[in-house]
């Protein structure tokens, strides 16, 4: 029987000493319980703050490591030749499409001599056809 049920049972009745003591003890216990819960909430709030700070640090560290990984992967992904970047492929060679060495977007050309990067305006000219360069870089010649 909970304290509320005890109280309901006492409605419109005169409180005797025993019931009063029982109620008082019950309220004391509830108060102690409340205090313990409040202490626990304070502890958990501190814990939440600690975890938030830790999470923020880990997210920053994760972003740093991801940026580092991107740089390392890019180093592996492209090979530069005569101002053009070529993408390494899975068979150990390079693909013949030339990429911008600055932003790694595909380069545009009309004559396979002058290459322009539309997004960053990087421009270069080469005297070898990209297909020949790719073959050379893939050790096929
Ligand atoms: Zn570019």
Boltz pocket constraint, residues with backbone or C-beta under 6 A from the ligand:
constraints:
  - pocket:
      binder: B
      contacts: [[A, 100], [A, 101], [A, 102], [A, 103], [A, 104], [A, 105], [A, 117], [A, 118], [A, 119], [A, 120], [A, 121], [A, 122]]
      max_distance: 6.0
